[in-house]
């Protein structure tokens, strides 16, 4: 029986005070090599990864699987070397010159009707000096997925159901906090992996794993702790979302 949506896991590193970036929203490079290997392992276990435009803008790239053992395991499972990398953005105001568009990954765009038109127009109006580059390095997204609510926001629920029809059974969500908040609000997350790193970032405007308006305590999503382990100075927390029937 076809799964109604992919099994969805959030994978994030955060400071000890619960920030996923500093107040300038700089790339979060405070995780250790162990945390990076953990993230790569979670990506390798997925058919696709999903992240917001803000996360992409901060890094300019996406994390690819470089561990030969993980690549081999994917091949043995009949999977391509890399999962699909899906950017979600309402406006599709993406810079086509960032390194992401040169990486050897399958790129999909999840956006609105306006975002789809904007992206296509952006490519058509690249400066003439970039035309050859655009053809070689900045191809169109392999797929542009357009799912809208009546208010012209991204219909993330419908999008995930569609991903299941494309044989995306496991999805890793890599941020940011607004995306995670929207998924939590729609009960579309199954698990979370949170790495607690040994630093304090602070800041009223520093992003957290879950941004947005937040949840009242009596309506907040409840978690079940599945495992916890410490490696040197970092703590790895694995949670499952509790469902009403749990």
C-alpha positions in Angstrom: 0.0 0.0 0.0 1.3 3.4 -0.9 2.3 5.5 2.1 0.3 8.6 2.3 3.4 10.7 2.8 7.1 10.2 3.4 8.4 9.3 6.9 9.8 12.7 7.8 12.8 13.3 10.1 14.1 16.7 11.2 17.9 16.7 11.6 19.5 19.8 13.2 22.4 20.9 15.4 21.8 23.6 18.0 23.7 25.5 20.7 23.1 24.6 24.4 20.6 27.4 24.5 18.6 26.1 21.6 19.8 28.3 18.7 20.5 26.9 15.2 22.5 30.0 14.1 23.7 33.2 15.6 21.7 36.5 15.5 23.2 37.3 12.1 21.9 33.9 10.8 25.5 33.0 9.8 26.1 29.4 8.6 26.0 27.1 11.6 29.4 25.5 11.5 29.7 24.9 15.2 29.0 21.1 15.0 31.9 18.7 15.2 33.1 16.2 12.6 31.1 13.6 14.5 27.9 15.7 14.1 28.7 16.2 10.4 29.1 12.4 10.0 25.8 11.9 11.8 24.1 14.3 9.5 25.5 12.6 6.4 24.3 9.3 7.8 20.8 10.6 8.1 20.9 12.1 4.6 22.1 8.8 3.2 19.1 7.0 4.8 16.7 9.3 3.0 15.3 9.4 -0.5 15.1 13.2 -0.4 16.1 16.1 1.8 14.1 19.2 2.2 15.3 22.7 3.3 14.1 26.3 3.1 15.6 29.1 0.9 17.0 30.8 4.0 19.0 27.7 4.9 20.3 27.5 1.3 21.2 31.2 1.2 23.2 30.8 4.5 25.4 28.0 3.2 25.2 28.4 -0.6 25.5 24.6 -0.9 23.9 21.4 0.3 25.6 18.6 2.1 26.3 15.6 -0.2 27.2 12.1 0.8 31.0 11.7 0.6 31.5 8.6 2.8 32.2 5.7 0.4 30.6 3.2 2.7 27.3 5.2 2.7 27.4 5.5 -1.1 28.0 1.8 -1.4 25.1 1.0 1.0 22.8 3.2 -1.1 23.9 1.4 -4.3 23.3 -2.0 -2.7 19.7 -0.8 -1.9 19.1 0.2 -5.5 19.3 3.9 -4.7 21.3 6.6 -6.6 24.5 8.0 -4.9 22.7 11.1 -3.7 19.1 11.7 -2.6 17.0 14.4 -4.2 17.6 17.9 -2.8 14.4 19.9 -2.5 14.4 23.6 -1.9 11.1 25.1 -0.7 10.4 28.8 -1.1 7.4 30.9 -1.7 9.1 33.5 -3.9 11.8 31.4 -5.5 14.1 34.4 -5.1 17.2 32.2 -5.3 20.7 33.2 -6.6 21.4 31.0 -9.6 25.2 31.6 -9.1 25.6 29.9 -5.8 27.6 26.7 -5.6 24.4 24.6 -5.0 23.7 24.8 -8.7 27.0 23.3 -9.5 26.8 20.3 -7.2 26.2 16.9 -8.6 22.7 16.4 -7.1 19.2 16.2 -8.4 17.5 19.5 -7.6 13.8 20.0 -7.2 12.0 23.2 -6.3 8.8 23.3 -4.2 7.1 26.7 -4.6 4.0 28.6 -5.6 2.7 29.5 -9.0 4.3 33.0 -8.6 7.5 31.4 -7.4 7.7 29.1 -10.4 7.1 32.0 -12.8 9.7 34.1 -11.0 12.4 31.4 -11.2 11.9 30.8 -14.9 11.9 34.5 -15.6 15.1 34.9 -13.5 16.9 32.3 -15.6 15.7 33.9 -18.8 17.1 37.3 -17.8 20.5 36.3 -16.7 23.2 38.7 -18.0 24.6 37.6 -21.4 28.0 36.9 -19.9 26.3 34.2 -17.9 24.3 32.6 -20.6 26.8 29.8 -21.3 27.3 29.3 -17.6 23.6 29.1 -17.1 23.3 26.3 -19.7 26.2 24.4 -18.2 26.0 25.0 -14.5 22.6 26.5 -13.7 20.1 24.1 -15.4 16.4 24.3 -14.5 15.4 22.4 -11.5 14.7 18.8 -12.6 11.2 19.3 -11.2 9.3 22.3 -10.1 6.5 21.3 -7.8 3.7 23.8 -7.4 1.3 23.2 -4.5 -0.7 26.2 -3.2 -3.3 26.8 -0.5 -6.3 29.1 -1.3 -4.2 31.9 0.2 -1.4 31.2 -2.2 1.0 29.8 0.4 2.9 26.6 -0.2 0.6 23.6 0.5 3.2 21.5 2.2 0.8 18.7 3.2 -0.3 18.2 -0.4 3.3 18.4 -1.5 4.4 15.6 0.8 1.6 13.4 -0.3 2.7 14.0 -3.9 6.3 13.1 -2.9 5.1 9.7 -1.8 3.7 9.0 -5.3 7.2 9.7 -6.6 8.7 6.9 -4.4 10.0 9.3 -1.8 9.4 7.2 1.3 11.9 8.8 3.7 12.4 12.5 3.9 15.1 14.4 5.9 14.3 18.0 6.8 17.4 20.2 7.4 15.9 23.5 8.4 15.1 26.2 8.9 13.0 26.9 11.9 10.0 28.3 9.9 9.8 25.2 7.8 10.0 22.9 10.8 7.3 24.9 12.5 4.9 24.6 9.6 5.5 20.9 9.4 4.9 20.5 13.1 1.8 22.5 13.0 0.4 20.2 10.3 1.5 17.0 12.2 3.9 16.1 9.3 7.0 15.2 11.3 7.7 11.7 12.6 11.1 12.0 14.3 13.7 14.6 15.3 17.5 14.3 15.7 18.9 17.2 17.7 22.6 17.6 18.4 23.3 19.8 21.4 26.6 21.6 20.8 28.8 23.1 23.6 28.3 26.8 23.1 25.8 29.5 23.9 24.7 31.9 21.1 21.9 33.8 22.7 20.1 36.6 20.9 16.4 37.5 20.6 16.5 37.2 16.9 18.7 34.1 16.6 16.7 31.3 14.9 15.7 28.2 16.8 14.8 24.7 15.6 11.1 25.7 15.6 10.4 29.4 14.8 7.0 30.8 13.7 4.3 31.8 16.2 5.0 28.9 18.6 2.6 26.6 20.4 0.7 27.0 23.7 1.8 24.5 26.3 -1.4 22.5 26.3 -1.4 22.2 22.4 2.4 21.7 22.0 3.6 18.7 20.1 4.7 16.0 22.5 7.8 13.9 22.1 9.0 10.5 23.2 12.8 10.2 23.8 14.0 7.2 21.8 17.7 7.4 22.5 20.4 9.8 23.8 24.1 9.5 23.6 27.1 11.8 24.2 30.2 11.9 22.0 32.9 14.0 23.5 31.2 17.4 24.1 28.1 16.9 22.1 24.8 15.2 23.0 22.7 13.5 20.4 18.9 13.4 21.1 16.6 11.2 19.1 12.8 11.8 19.5 9.6 10.4 18.1 6.5 12.6 17.8 3.8 11.3 19.9 0.4 10.8 18.1 -3.0 11.2 19.8 -3.3 7.4 19.9 0.1 6.9 21.6 
